[in-house]
Each structure stands twice: as structure tokens, then as C-alpha cells.
Amino acid sequence: MPNIIHNDLSLNVDPQGLNPDLQVLPKGPGEYTVIFHHQVYRIRLEDLDGKGNWRVYLNDKIAEVEWKEDIQVMLDKLGMNAQSLASAKEIKAPMPGLLLDIPVHVGQHVLAGQVLMILEAMKMENLIKSPIEGTISSIEVQKGNKVEKNQLLLRFE
């Protein structure tokens, strides 16, 4: 599930609507009416850069927020943000888990942001994406392997 991060505020977005006190009613592209505990909120979302930075209009208030997937929030907490990974030549497991899929192969050229592996951890599927554009020189694990935190998964040329 995605998170909305704004300063020290983290809003976990529940796409399945499991909270009975929460109703989300789409009104148009990026526009919603949210009913929460009998209060009505008008929300409009504006993508600022296509990279997870958004402007959120909530009734008469405006905030700029950064939208991150759970795995990215975890990587940031571990000090493995995109800037520190930009020159990475090795990808290591950010957490222990089970490798569900490896949709890439040795010799394949991948783009930054492309999914390299799907890791199941804490009953969630986490996408491990490439931090850089490059060619895969080796894959050190196989689909179905259990991996430990910081275990080497693959290398780039």
C-alpha cells in the first residue's frame, strides 16, 4: 500500500476501503469527495513531476507531498534512498523474504525504475526496482529462494 509523506506525517492509503468509517467517492480525474467520521472533505490531486511529488488540495488548504511505496519508505529508513543508489553496481535484499519472481535475465539492459525482482516479506509483495539504467551482469539468486537482509541479489556491469 502506498504512503503519503508530508513532513513528519505519514498517511497510509487503504485502496481496498476496509475502514467502514471512510468513503472515497471519485468525482473526476484526480478529484475525490472523502467522507470520514461523518465529515466531508473535497480532495484534488495534482502530479507535479511524475516522480511522486504531488500538490494536494484539501478543502481550502494546499500541501505539497511526496508519495512513496512501502518499500521505498523502508529503503529510505535504511539509508538506501535513490541518491545513494544512483551509482550502485550491486543490488542487495532490503529485508529478509521469499523471491516470488525475477522478471529479468543476465545480459538484459534495464532502465532506472524497472522491476528486477518481487520479494515477499511481511505478507506483502515488494517490488525491487533498478536504481540505475544498466546491463545485468549476474543474478545471484533464483525464484523461490529465501533471502536474508543485505544478501547480494544481482550485479550490474
C-alpha positions in Angstrom: 0.0 0.0 0.0 1.3 3.5 -0.8 2.0 6.1 1.8 1.7 9.8 1.6 4.6 11.5 3.4 4.5 15.2 4.3 7.0 16.5 6.9 6.5 14.1 9.8 3.1 13.0 8.7 2.6 9.6 7.1 -0.8 8.7 5.7 -1.2 5.0 4.8 -3.7 4.8 2.0 -6.1 1.8 2.1 -7.1 1.1 -1.5 -9.5 -1.7 -0.6 -11.6 0.6 1.6 -11.5 -1.7 4.6 -12.2 1.2 7.1 -16.0 1.3 7.5 -15.8 5.0 8.6 -14.1 6.0 5.3 -15.8 6.5 2.0 -13.9 7.7 -1.1 -16.1 8.9 -4.0 -14.3 9.7 -7.3 -15.6 13.0 -8.8 -13.3 13.2 -11.8 -9.6 12.7 -12.8 -7.7 13.3 -9.5 -10.7 14.7 -7.7 -12.5 12.9 -4.8 -15.0 13.5 -2.1 -14.0 11.7 1.1 -16.4 11.1 3.9 -14.6 10.2 7.2 -16.5 10.0 10.5 -19.4 11.9 9.0 -17.1 14.8 7.9 -17.0 15.6 4.1 -13.6 16.6 2.5 -13.0 17.7 -1.1 -9.7 16.5 -2.4 -7.9 17.3 -5.6 -4.5 15.7 -6.5 -2.1 17.4 -8.9 1.0 15.5 -10.1 3.9 17.9 -10.0 6.7 16.0 -11.7 5.7 12.4 -12.4 8.2 11.3 -9.8 6.0 11.1 -6.7 5.7 14.8 -5.8 2.1 16.0 -5.6 0.1 19.0 -4.7 -2.9 18.1 -2.6 -5.9 20.4 -2.3 -7.9 19.5 0.8 -11.0 21.7 1.1 -9.4 25.2 1.1 -5.9 24.0 2.2 -2.9 23.2 -0.1 0.0 20.9 0.7 2.8 19.5 -1.4 3.5 15.9 -0.5 5.8 13.0 -1.6 4.1 9.7 -2.5 6.1 6.6 -1.7 5.5 2.9 -1.9 6.1 1.0 1.3 9.4 -0.5 0.0 10.7 3.0 -0.7 9.8 4.2 2.7 11.7 1.3 4.2 14.7 1.8 1.9 14.8 5.5 3.0 14.8 4.5 6.6 17.7 2.1 5.9 19.6 5.0 4.3 19.3 3.4 0.8 17.5 6.2 -1.0 17.6 6.8 -4.7 20.5 9.2 -4.5 22.7 6.8 -2.6 21.7 4.0 -5.0 22.3 6.0 -8.2 25.9 4.6 -8.6 25.1 1.2 -7.2 26.5 -1.8 -9.1 25.0 -4.4 -6.8 21.5 -4.9 -5.5 21.1 -6.4 -2.1 17.9 -7.6 -0.3 16.5 -4.7 1.7 14.8 -7.2 4.1 14.5 -11.0 4.5 11.9 -12.7 2.4 11.0 -15.1 -0.4 11.7 -14.3 -4.0 8.5 -14.7 -5.9 9.7 -13.6 -9.3 12.7 -12.4 -11.2 11.4 -10.9 -14.5 14.9 -10.0 -15.8 17.9 -12.1 -17.1 21.7 -11.8 -17.3 22.7 -9.5 -20.2 19.4 -7.6 -20.2 19.6 -3.9 -20.3 17.2 -2.3 -17.8 16.0 1.2 -17.1 16.0 3.0 -13.8 12.8 2.1 -12.0 12.3 -1.2 -13.9 11.3 -4.1 -11.7 14.1 -6.5 -11.1 12.6 -8.8 -8.5 9.5 -9.4 -6.5 10.2 -10.1 -2.8 7.5 -11.3 -0.4 8.2 -10.0 3.1 5.8 -9.5 6.0 2.9 -10.9 3.8 3.4 -8.1 1.2 4.8 -8.3 -2.3 7.6 -5.7 -2.6 9.0 -4.6 -6.0 12.7 -4.3 -6.1 13.4 -1.8 -8.8 16.6 -0.8 -10.5 18.1 2.4 -9.2 20.1 2.9 -12.4 20.0 2.2 -16.1 22.4 -0.6 -16.9 23.0 -4.1 -18.0 22.7 -7.0 -15.6 26.0 -9.0 -15.3 24.9 -11.6 -12.9 21.9 -12.8 -10.9 23.0 -14.4 -7.6 19.6 -15.9 -6.6 16.7 -17.9 -8.1 13.0 -17.6 -8.0 11.7 -19.4 -4.8 14.9 -18.7 -2.8 14.6 -17.3 0.7 17.0 -14.4 1.1 18.4 -12.6 4.1 18.7 -8.8 4.6 21.7 -7.4 2.7 22.1 -10.7 0.7 23.5 -10.0 -2.8 20.8 -10.4 -5.4 22.3 -9.2 -8.6 25.1 -7.2 -10.2 25.3 -4.6 -13.0 28.2 -4.4 -15.5 
